[in-house]
């Protein structure tokens, strides 16, 4: 069945900038922790710091590139760990509640990761259909988000893609392997056609593609060139996309290559992965990282973006300072000077 085009739109409030948060792999746990049921310590501590930073930067929305419900998504099996109501309420709604995180009560534009595809992703989309005006914005397997700041006229497009449809399963595979477990060529071709259609017609000052699997990564899973992420990268180059926001690897990475920014923000609350695949990125392309070799006392992290008509930046944050273990409301790394496409 051809994927329906679902368009999501949000109008910025005239702050002279478009400000957002990017956080992936925040999908809790299928068991009890000392934080909350079906969560992790890292998810809860990251939520606290993310709320404080959201207030500082006036975040207007959140981009969530997958692995929304660990470890096996949602299904109708009758198990508590995959029950829609239990998991969505405990893993998402309670952790990011108005009482605990008042500054995160903004749209969360999310897409599925491989762990979500272990279950029935349609049940995650159904949560949006039940509460279309809530935080959880997941209208379709892939869709577009259009942002505009009316004060300056700054525009930004996000094209949210399902990398599992494009690639299949990635379980510590090498860069050249083809993962076939959930790969469907027809569905992949349809999504690529949709993406090119959107990119070709976008006139936004800044354009991002966001999906779960990163195109380039230097952490445990490495670069995802198998399947159809290579063609995604070629489309990004062809249409002068600003960059790609991914997760999957539980680390924070800044990779810059061929005029594009590859942002890995997979530290939403799970165990931090090692910096094991440095050779998977083009030589000299990695500018900074936080991973298992240097995360210290931090358990999670995220990024923020601030963009106006002439320039933008991406900042990297962790839940606590890696050295002191205390909340530090200063970014650990900032990419500055990101220019609009025209």
ABEGO torsion letter per residue (X at the ends): XBBBBBBBBBBBAGAGBBBBBBBBGAAEBABBBAABBGBBAAAAAAAAAAAAAAAAAGBABBBBBEGABOAAEBBAAGBAAABAAAAAAAAAAAAABAAABAAABBBBBBBBBAAAAABBAAAAAAAAAABAABABBBABABBBBBBBBAAAGBBBBBBBBBAAAAAEBBBGBBAABBBAAABBAAAAAAAAAAAAAAAAABABABBBBBBABBABBABAAEBBABEAAAAAAAAAAAAGBAEBBBBGBBBBBBBBBGGBBBBBBAAAGBBBBBBAAAAABBBGABABBBBAAAAEABABBBBBBBBBAABBBBBBBBABBAAAGBBBABBABBBBGBBBAX
